Amino acid sequence: MESKAFSNSQIQTFKNCRRLYELKYRYCLEYAEPIECLEQGSQYHECLEHLLKGEEYEAQNPKIQAMAKAFEKYVLPKLPEIADT
């Protein structure tokens, strides 16, 4: 029986998500090009994470920046009230 060497990346992928490991290394599937909506969602969540930590954050995308400012103005002040329910 021939032994197979695994890269650190393969091991970490397997430990984190066995399904992803199977798709990536067994079936040789790769991610399609990132979808703009998913990229924007990730940027927005990153921005919110900074705001919730009390940090300043300037988004590169004007839409994301506008949404973050609205969150900061309308939602952030109500969070203690929301958390109590």
C-alpha positions in Angstrom: 0.0 0.0 0.0 1.4 3.3 -1.1 1.5 6.1 1.5 0.4 9.6 0.6 1.9 12.8 1.9 -0.6 15.5 2.9 0.2 19.2 2.8 -0.5 21.4 5.8 -3.3 23.1 3.9 -5.0 19.7 3.2 -4.8 18.7 6.9 -6.1 22.1 8.1 -9.0 22.0 5.5 -9.9 18.4 6.7 -9.8 19.5 10.3 -12.0 22.6 9.6 -14.5 21.1 7.2 -14.5 17.6 5.9 -17.0 18.4 3.2 -14.8 21.1 1.8 -11.8 18.8 1.9 -13.7 16.2 -0.1 -14.9 18.7 -2.7 -11.5 20.4 -3.1 -9.1 17.5 -2.9 -11.1 14.4 -3.8 -13.2 15.9 -6.6 -10.8 18.7 -7.5 -13.5 21.4 -7.4 -12.5 25.0 -6.8 -14.5 28.1 -5.9 -16.0 30.0 -8.7 -15.2 33.6 -9.0 -16.4 35.5 -5.9 -19.9 36.8 -6.3 -20.2 40.6 -5.7 -23.0 40.3 -3.3 -21.1 37.8 -1.1 -18.1 40.1 -1.2 -20.2 43.1 -0.1 -21.8 41.0 2.7 -18.4 40.0 4.0 -17.2 43.6 3.9 -20.4 44.8 5.7 -20.0 42.2 8.4 -16.3 43.1 8.9 -17.3 46.7 9.2 -20.0 45.9 11.8 -17.5 43.8 13.8 -15.3 46.9 14.0 -18.2 49.1 15.0 -19.4 46.7 17.7 -15.9 46.7 19.2 -16.0 50.5 19.3 -13.3 50.8 16.5 -13.3 53.2 13.6 -13.7 51.7 10.2 -13.8 53.2 6.8 -15.3 50.9 4.1 -13.9 51.2 0.6 -17.3 50.6 -1.0 -19.7 53.6 -0.6 -22.7 51.3 -0.3 -21.2 49.5 2.6 -20.1 52.7 4.2 -23.6 54.1 4.0 -25.1 50.9 5.5 -22.5 51.0 8.3 -23.3 54.6 9.1 -27.0 53.8 9.2 -26.3 50.8 11.6 -24.2 53.1 13.7 -26.9 55.8 13.9 -30.0 53.7 14.2 -29.2 50.2 15.5 -26.1 50.6 17.7 -27.8 52.9 20.2 -30.7 50.4 20.6 -28.5 47.3 21.1 -28.7 47.4 25.0 -32.4 47.7 24.7 -32.6 44.8 22.2 -30.2 42.6 24.2 -32.5 42.8 27.3 -35.4 41.2 25.4 
